[in-house]
Amino acid sequence: MFKLLFLGSLLLLGARADEDLLDDSMRRCGNVTCSSGQRCVSVPMDNPNYRICIAKQPRKLPMFPCRESRTWGGCCNTTGKYGCPAGSKCGKSVYQCASGVAPPQVNHCMKNTCMNNLQCGVNEACYPAGTVDPYTTTCHSATCYRNSHCRRAVNGTMQQGICTPFGKIWCWNEYLGGFHCVYPTDVCGYRGKACKSKNNRGQMQCIWKDGKPTCEKVPPPPP
């Protein structure tokens, strides 16, 4: 199942996967109060420096028609016949972009993969549902999850950076690539520092590549 969602949709997508996992009463988000249809989350979890309001999800996940889903071996219900194991929910898949034939309409059983950052691997953190995965919490790329993690020595002087989200434009949409440390001298990414287009190279994007912020040409849309 494709795990990445549009970075620009962080303020729009749902954040709920299990009713008992998240508390929808959390509406105060720094200096902002989330609307009645939203809740405040830290991205990744335990990050006091990056908190956003995202929309609540419906308790029942959207699903493709049962007949079509079963044709491809997918689930139809959260429980019962054609259902999912305990602790999982049945819902629509999120597909990678493709040209030509449309992908099959198949549902999958989905389950939260983490409750906190300690349950994730090296250079990963736990992201709330609705930020990386549409319906579940998931471990995803992060070499930091708070600003205090971002300090480095430059010519004998300690430099303070910030832990910031990186996107990546792929299939002509922007996806959340993870959280990483950026510093004032980096080529892009620090406090919104953007890439500059040179020699008519087209639109450029700031991505995390080979352990550092990098400017790269935005790929063309699929045919």
Wavefront OBJ file of the C-alpha trace (Angstrom):
o trace
v 0.000 0.000 0.000
v 1.304 3.391 -0.892
v 2.016 5.332 2.306
v 2.749 8.904 1.244
v 0.155 11.665 1.068
v 0.209 15.170 -0.325
v 2.292 17.397 1.922
v -0.022 20.315 1.186
v -2.922 18.274 2.496
v -1.633 18.047 6.061
v -4.242 20.620 7.081
v -7.033 18.790 5.313
v -6.592 15.077 5.876
v -8.040 13.006 8.702
v -6.080 12.010 11.779
v -8.133 9.196 13.270
v -7.586 5.484 12.890
v -8.725 3.902 16.172
v -11.390 5.568 18.307
v -9.487 4.736 21.519
v -6.063 5.782 20.238
v -6.584 9.516 19.744
v -8.446 12.117 21.757
v -10.462 14.383 19.471
v -11.015 16.881 22.289
v -7.480 18.276 21.720
v -8.314 21.410 19.778
v -5.835 23.943 21.183
v -2.845 24.069 18.820
v -0.217 26.550 19.997
v -1.665 29.996 19.351
v -4.437 28.564 17.181
v -7.695 26.867 18.130
v -8.679 24.128 15.708
v -12.197 24.167 14.286
v -14.861 21.781 15.544
v -14.099 19.385 12.700
v -10.380 19.284 13.448
v -7.895 18.174 16.099
v -4.352 19.240 16.935
v -1.473 16.807 16.367
v 2.301 16.951 16.693
v 4.158 15.865 13.547
v 5.954 13.574 14.133
v 4.633 12.539 17.542
v 6.287 14.278 20.523
v 7.433 17.198 18.370
v 6.658 20.397 20.332
v 7.898 22.602 17.477
v 5.498 21.465 14.749
v 1.831 21.152 15.638
v -1.000 21.437 13.126
v -4.768 21.195 12.909
v -5.997 18.321 10.750
v -9.508 17.140 10.025
v -11.089 14.226 11.858
v -11.816 11.090 9.901
v -15.189 9.375 9.832
v -15.389 6.421 12.207
v -16.069 4.140 9.246
v -13.329 4.227 6.635
v -14.314 4.741 2.981
v -14.339 1.500 0.985
v -14.636 0.386 -2.609
v -17.613 -1.848 -3.536
v -17.293 -5.327 -2.044
v -17.591 -7.213 -5.334
v -14.736 -5.330 -6.956
v -12.541 -5.584 -3.865
v -13.083 -9.340 -3.460
v -12.119 -9.887 -7.099
v -8.626 -8.710 -6.156
v -8.526 -10.506 -2.802
v -9.347 -7.449 -0.697
v -11.508 -7.076 2.392
v -15.104 -5.852 2.479
v -15.782 -5.347 6.180
v -13.833 -4.547 9.304
v -15.239 -7.660 11.001
v -17.129 -10.799 9.954
v -17.088 -12.400 6.533
v -14.440 -10.864 4.282
v -13.347 -8.870 7.307
v -10.001 -8.057 8.946
v -8.053 -9.485 11.898
v -8.690 -7.998 15.341
v -7.215 -4.517 15.665
v -7.379 -3.783 11.930
v -9.883 -1.868 9.817
v -10.903 -2.284 6.202
v -10.540 0.713 3.908
v -9.575 1.998 0.468
v -6.003 1.659 -0.694
v -3.939 4.678 -1.678
v -2.183 3.927 -4.937
v 0.977 5.119 -6.565
v 0.434 7.132 -9.679
v 0.276 5.184 -12.902
v -0.450 5.889 -16.527
v -2.616 3.787 -18.783
v -4.906 1.255 -17.089
v -6.508 2.444 -13.845
v -5.469 0.488 -10.708
v -7.953 -2.048 -9.301
v -10.467 -0.900 -6.696
v -9.369 -3.020 -3.783
v -9.688 -2.538 -0.013
v -6.991 -3.526 2.471
v -6.860 -4.291 6.190
v -5.070 -1.424 7.949
v -3.559 -1.238 11.424
v -1.641 1.323 13.449
v 2.061 0.484 13.337
v 3.269 2.659 16.237
v 2.133 4.523 19.322
v 5.319 6.583 19.887
v 8.693 7.293 18.300
v 10.487 4.607 20.330
v 8.537 1.940 18.460
v 10.086 2.963 15.140
v 13.450 2.105 13.620
v 16.649 4.111 13.196
v 16.077 7.450 11.416
v 12.301 7.001 11.710
v 9.569 8.528 13.857
v 5.896 7.815 14.468
v 3.520 9.968 12.409
v -0.156 10.481 13.361
v -2.837 9.074 11.084
v -3.703 11.535 8.354
v -0.179 12.866 7.826
v 1.784 10.097 6.089
v -0.772 7.322 5.962
v -4.397 8.412 5.505
v -5.892 6.098 8.121
v -3.219 4.788 10.491
v -0.227 5.850 12.539
v 2.967 4.806 10.773
v 6.758 4.870 11.083
v 8.315 7.110 8.465
v 11.566 8.922 7.696
v 12.854 11.322 10.388
v 16.401 12.090 11.514
v 14.918 14.493 14.085
v 11.588 15.231 15.673
v 12.334 18.396 17.623
v 14.627 21.401 17.191
v 16.819 20.370 20.125
v 18.046 17.447 18.000
v 19.569 19.848 15.470
v 23.033 21.034 16.531
v 26.296 20.677 14.650
v 29.838 22.014 14.831
v 30.954 24.322 12.011
v 34.596 25.490 12.159
v 34.639 24.889 15.881
v 31.372 26.753 16.514
v 28.117 25.036 17.410
v 25.330 25.858 14.959
v 21.660 25.548 15.887
v 19.325 24.252 13.200
v 15.625 23.508 12.990
v 13.771 20.236 12.485
v 11.631 20.798 9.411
v 9.376 18.785 7.082
v 10.583 17.922 3.599
v 8.304 17.311 0.661
v 8.978 15.712 -2.686
v 7.072 16.377 -5.883
v 6.370 13.104 -7.605
v 3.662 12.347 -10.156
v 3.015 16.117 -10.079
v 1.879 16.046 -6.461
v 3.754 16.997 -3.297
v 4.340 14.306 -0.667
v 5.677 14.385 2.878
v 9.181 12.982 2.685
v 10.054 13.218 6.385
v 11.534 15.526 9.047
v 15.226 16.444 9.028
v 17.603 19.067 10.439
v 18.384 22.114 8.320
v 20.854 24.918 9.052
v 21.296 28.541 7.918
v 24.140 27.623 5.535
v 22.212 24.807 3.784
v 21.325 25.292 0.113
v 17.586 25.178 0.847
v 14.974 24.314 3.447
v 15.999 26.600 6.302
v 12.997 28.734 7.299
v 11.405 28.391 3.872
v 14.581 28.988 1.838
v 13.646 27.853 -1.675
v 15.654 26.482 -4.579
v 16.440 28.798 -7.460
v 16.010 27.751 -11.070
v 19.225 28.088 -13.086
v 19.747 28.118 -16.849
v 16.049 27.489 -17.536
v 16.216 24.103 -15.810
v 12.545 24.319 -14.902
v 10.867 24.199 -11.521
v 13.159 23.086 -8.701
v 12.305 21.365 -5.425
v 14.117 21.104 -2.107
v 14.331 17.454 -1.066
v 16.287 15.435 1.491
v 18.865 13.382 -0.407
v 22.081 11.672 0.682
v 21.760 13.066 4.189
v 21.333 16.732 3.313
v 18.937 19.258 1.714
v 19.327 19.160 -2.060
v 17.863 21.115 -4.963
v 16.493 18.867 -7.676
v 14.471 19.437 -10.816
v 10.773 18.593 -10.516
v 10.043 15.571 -12.749
v 7.467 15.976 -15.514
v 3.910 14.711 -14.942
v 3.097 11.164 -16.023
v 1.906 10.677 -19.643
l 1 2 3 4 5 6 7 8 9 10 11 12 13 14 15 16 17 18 19 20 21 22 23 24 25 26 27 28 29 30 31 32 33 34 35 36 37 38 39 40 41 42 43 44 45 46 47 48 49 50 51 52 53 54 55 56 57 58 59 60 61 62 63 64 65 66 67 68 69 70 71 72 73 74 75 76 77 78 79 80 81 82 83 84 85 86 87 88 89 90 91 92 93 94 95 96 97 98 99 100 101 102 103 104 105 106 107 108 109 110 111 112 113 114 115 116 117 118 119 120 121 122 123 124 125 126 127 128 129 130 131 132 133 134 135 136 137 138 139 140 141 142 143 144 145 146 147 148 149 150 151 152 153 154 155 156 157 158 159 160 161 162 163 164 165 166 167 168 169 170 171 172 173 174 175 176 177 178 179 180 181 182 183 184 185 186 187 188 189 190 191 192 193 194 195 196 197 198 199 200 201 202 203 204 205 206 207 208 209 210 211 212 213 214 215 216 217 218 219 220 221 222 223
